Structures are given as C-alpha cells and as structure tokens.
Amino acid sequence: MTTLLALDTATEACSAALLHQGRVIHRFEVIPRMHAVRLLPMIEELLEEAGLTLRDIDALVFGRGPGAFTGVRIATGMVQGLAFAINKPVIDISNLAALAQRAFREHQTESVCAAIDARMDEVYWGCYQLRDGVMQLLGKECVSAPQSVTLASGMGNPDGAGTGWQYAERLAVQVARSWPQMLPDARDLLSLALPRWKAGEVLDAADAQPVYLRDKVATPRSVG
C-alpha cells in the first residue's frame, strides 16, 4: 500500500503527517518561528511510531505555498533534501487547497473561498469546489487587497477558511460561514496528494519549487 510523508510550514502552524497501510498519523503545532527546530523531530516521531525508515516512503509531499516566505522555504528545502537522500519523488500541494480540504474534513463544506493573511495589507486567496472528495481550484490563486477578492463563477454561497478571513469586514465577498483561525494541516496535504500519486503526477526533487504568488518580501526602507 502507498506510504506518503507530508510536511507543511507555510503558516504559523508546523505539521507532518504519514499515510501508511491506510492509516494516517500526524503532528500539528502552532509554533511561529520554531518550524526549523521542530520539523525534523516530528518526522522522526512519525517514522518511529509507524515502525518505518525514510526509505520506506514512496513519495514526499509538501505545502508549496502561498504563505510566509521563510516557512514555505523550510518545507521545500526539507523535502528536497530528504527526497534526494532516498531517491524518491515529491508532490507539491497548494496551501490554499489544503485549507479548503481541511474545511471539508472538519465541517463537510463543499465550496470554499480559502484566504491566508499575506501581511502588507494583502491576502492570498483562491476558490475551491469539492469533486470526488478532493477540493479542486476554480480559476486561479491570487494575491490582492482584501477588497479585491472575488468568487469564482457559479460558486453560489461558499464558506470561508483561513487567516485572510480576519479581514472579513473588508472582503468583497459574502460567505455562509467562516473559520478565520484555520491553518493548513499536513493531514489534508495527504488527501490532496493521494490522487496525484495514483495518477503518476509527481516531481523530481530538483523540480520542487515554492510558490509565493508575489515577489515583494518587504517594503523598502526610504532613504534620506
């Protein structure tokens, strides 16, 4: 049976999840700025609990962003290093899709506008619809001011998931429910990655890349 290891550090949450013999075991902690310290111990704990070694993994899965620049790089770098070491493929999953999948897992919602606080008065956002148990992107993922968020055509009245919904009073869309404290979880990366693994949609470790949606990291300091 398929064995997948998923890692996510794109937001304040640090999580790891292992799918083995149809069972998922996981670790999830909200630990801002501690991801690099905790991620490897989490992986070791999961492998020990499952009685596996890294070489037993079929593929490694990671949250590719969008999210915090440093956090996205941590998961990408860790997965690349591990995948090179054991010569296994990787699967990259959007953190916005992971949020939508978590909303389905926890609240059975089938239509989600996922949004992550991007700082600098912007949000990362995307619209998702459930198909065959997996959240699928409608349109494209974007970064914009909260008031520029729009729903994909035909979404109806979706729910909202993610820290971008802390700007609910400024968002230009209406939702039935929202969960502004919700963060991506590696468990949901597994749900999104499994169909891609079965379809052979994997990457070489060298091709694993973060997705930021924007290049601007910080506002330049004025001179003078």
C-alpha positions as CSV (number, residue, x, y, z in Angstrom):
1,M,0.0,0.0,0.0
2,T,1.0,3.6,-0.6
3,T,3.2,5.3,2.0
4,L,3.4,9.1,1.8
5,L,5.0,11.6,4.2
6,A,3.7,15.2,4.1
7,L,5.2,18.3,5.6
8,D,3.9,21.9,6.0
9,T,5.4,25.0,7.5
10,A,3.9,27.8,5.3
11,T,2.0,29.5,8.2
12,E,2.3,29.7,12.0
13,A,1.5,26.0,12.1
14,C,4.1,23.3,11.7
15,S,2.8,19.9,10.8
16,A,3.8,16.5,9.5
17,A,1.6,13.5,8.5
18,L,2.3,10.0,7.5
19,L,0.0,7.8,5.4
20,H,0.9,4.1,5.8
21,Q,-1.3,1.0,5.3
22,G,-4.4,3.2,5.0
23,R,-3.8,4.9,8.4
24,V,-2.7,8.5,9.0
25,I,-0.6,9.6,12.0
26,H,0.3,13.2,12.4
27,R,1.8,16.0,14.4
28,F,0.4,19.6,14.4
29,E,1.7,22.5,16.4
30,V,1.2,26.3,16.2
31,I,4.8,27.4,16.8
32,P,5.7,30.6,14.9
33,R,9.5,30.9,14.1
34,M,10.1,27.4,15.5
35,H,9.4,25.3,12.4
36,A,13.1,24.6,11.6
37,V,13.6,23.3,15.1
38,R,10.6,21.0,15.3
39,L,10.1,19.7,11.8
40,L,12.8,17.0,11.7
41,P,11.9,15.7,15.2
42,M,8.2,15.4,14.1
43,I,9.3,13.3,11.1
44,E,11.4,11.1,13.3
45,E,8.5,10.6,15.7
46,L,6.1,9.6,12.9
47,L,8.5,7.1,11.4
48,E,9.2,5.6,14.8
49,E,5.5,5.3,15.6
50,A,4.9,3.6,12.3
51,G,8.0,1.4,12.5
52,L,9.4,2.7,9.3
53,T,12.5,4.3,7.9
54,L,12.7,7.1,5.4
55,R,13.5,4.6,2.6
56,D,10.1,3.0,3.1
57,I,8.4,6.2,1.9
58,D,7.0,6.1,-1.6
59,A,6.9,9.9,-2.1
60,L,7.2,13.1,-0.1
61,V,4.5,15.8,-0.1
62,F,4.9,19.4,0.9
63,G,2.9,22.6,1.2
64,R,4.4,24.7,-1.6
65,G,2.7,28.0,-0.6
66,P,1.5,30.5,-0.7
67,G,2.3,31.6,2.9
68,A,5.2,33.0,4.9
69,F,8.3,33.3,2.7
70,T,10.6,31.7,5.2
71,G,8.1,29.0,6.2
72,V,7.5,27.9,2.6
73,R,11.2,27.6,2.0
74,I,11.7,25.4,5.1
75,A,9.2,22.8,3.9
76,T,10.5,22.9,0.3
77,G,14.2,22.6,1.4
78,M,13.4,19.8,3.8
79,V,11.5,17.8,1.3
80,Q,14.2,18.3,-1.4
81,G,16.9,17.2,1.0
82,L,15.0,14.0,2.1
83,A,13.9,13.1,-1.4
84,F,17.5,13.4,-2.8
85,A,18.8,11.3,0.1
86,I,16.3,8.4,-0.6
87,N,15.9,9.0,-4.4
88,K,12.1,9.4,-4.2
89,P,9.7,11.7,-5.9
90,V,7.8,14.7,-4.4
91,I,4.3,16.1,-4.7
92,D,3.7,19.8,-4.3
93,I,0.3,20.9,-2.9
94,S,-1.1,24.4,-2.6
95,N,-1.6,25.6,1.0
96,L,-4.9,27.3,-0.1
97,A,-6.1,23.9,-1.4
98,A,-5.1,22.4,1.9
99,L,-7.2,24.9,3.8
100,A,-10.2,24.1,1.6
101,Q,-9.6,20.4,2.2
102,R,-9.4,20.9,5.9
103,A,-12.7,22.9,5.9
104,F,-14.3,19.9,4.1
105,R,-12.8,17.4,6.6
106,E,-13.9,19.3,9.7
107,H,-17.1,21.0,8.5
108,Q,-18.2,19.0,5.4
109,T,-18.4,22.1,3.3
110,E,-18.1,21.5,-0.4
111,S,-17.5,25.1,-1.6
112,V,-14.7,27.2,0.0
113,C,-13.0,30.6,-0.5
114,A,-9.7,30.0,1.1
115,A,-7.6,33.0,2.2
116,I,-4.3,33.4,4.0
117,D,-3.1,36.7,5.6
118,A,-0.3,37.8,3.3
119,R,0.7,40.8,5.5
120,M,1.3,44.2,3.8
121,D,-2.5,44.7,3.7
122,E,-3.0,41.8,1.3
123,V,-4.4,38.3,1.3
124,Y,-3.6,35.1,-0.7
125,W,-6.8,33.6,-1.9
126,G,-8.4,31.0,-4.1
127,C,-11.8,29.4,-4.7
128,Y,-12.4,25.7,-4.4
129,Q,-15.1,23.2,-5.1
130,L,-15.3,19.5,-4.0
131,R,-15.1,16.9,-6.7
132,D,-14.7,13.2,-5.8
133,G,-13.8,14.0,-2.2
134,V,-10.9,16.4,-3.2
135,M,-11.0,20.2,-3.4
136,Q,-10.4,21.5,-6.9
137,L,-9.3,25.0,-7.8
138,L,-11.8,27.2,-9.7
139,G,-10.0,29.9,-11.7
140,K,-6.5,30.8,-10.2
141,E,-4.9,31.6,-6.9
142,C,-4.2,35.3,-6.4
143,V,-2.7,37.8,-4.0
144,S,-4.6,41.1,-3.6
145,A,-6.0,43.7,-1.2
146,P,-8.9,42.1,0.7
147,Q,-11.5,44.3,-1.1
148,S,-10.3,42.8,-4.4
149,V,-11.2,39.2,-3.6
150,T,-13.9,37.8,-5.8
151,L,-15.8,34.5,-6.0
152,A,-15.4,32.1,-9.0
153,S,-18.4,32.0,-11.3
154,G,-21.1,29.6,-10.2
155,M,-19.9,29.2,-6.6
156,G,-23.1,30.2,-5.0
157,N,-22.8,30.8,-1.3
158,P,-19.4,29.2,-0.2
159,D,-17.7,29.1,3.2
160,G,-14.5,30.9,4.1
161,A,-11.4,29.3,5.6
162,G,-8.1,30.7,6.7
163,T,-6.5,33.7,8.4
164,G,-7.4,36.0,5.5
165,W,-10.9,35.9,6.9
166,Q,-9.8,38.1,9.8
167,Y,-10.3,40.8,7.2
168,A,-13.9,39.7,6.8
169,E,-15.3,43.3,7.1
170,R,-13.2,44.4,4.2
171,L,-13.5,41.3,1.9
172,A,-15.7,42.0,-1.0
173,V,-17.5,38.6,-0.9
174,Q,-20.1,37.1,1.4
175,V,-19.9,33.6,2.8
176,A,-22.2,31.4,4.8
177,R,-19.7,30.6,7.5
178,S,-16.0,31.3,8.0
179,W,-13.2,30.0,10.1
180,P,-10.6,32.8,10.4
181,Q,-8.3,30.9,12.8
182,M,-8.0,27.8,10.5
183,L,-4.4,27.0,9.4
184,P,-3.2,24.4,6.8
185,D,-2.6,20.9,8.2
186,A,-0.3,18.2,6.6
187,R,-3.1,15.7,7.0
188,D,-5.0,17.5,4.3
189,L,-2.0,17.5,2.0
190,L,-2.1,13.7,2.1
191,S,-5.8,13.7,0.9
192,L,-4.9,16.0,-2.0
193,A,-1.7,14.2,-2.9
194,L,-3.0,10.6,-2.9
195,P,-5.0,11.0,-6.2
196,R,-2.0,12.6,-7.8
197,W,0.3,9.8,-6.7
198,K,-2.1,7.2,-8.2
199,A,-2.1,9.2,-11.4
200,G,1.6,9.4,-11.5
201,E,1.7,13.2,-11.2
202,V,4.9,13.5,-9.2
203,L,8.1,15.7,-9.5
204,D,11.8,15.0,-9.2
205,A,13.2,16.6,-6.1
206,A,15.2,19.1,-8.2
207,D,11.9,20.4,-9.6
208,A,10.3,21.1,-6.2
209,Q,9.7,24.8,-6.0
210,P,7.9,27.2,-3.6
211,V,5.0,29.3,-4.8
212,Y,4.9,32.8,-3.3
213,L,2.3,34.4,-5.6
214,R,4.3,37.6,-5.2
215,D,8.0,38.6,-5.3
216,K,7.8,41.5,-2.9
217,V,9.1,40.4,0.6
218,A,9.2,43.7,2.4
219,T,8.5,47.4,1.8
220,P,11.9,49.1,1.0
221,R,13.2,51.5,3.6
222,S,13.2,55.1,2.5
223,V,16.5,56.8,2.1
224,G,17.2,60.3,3.3
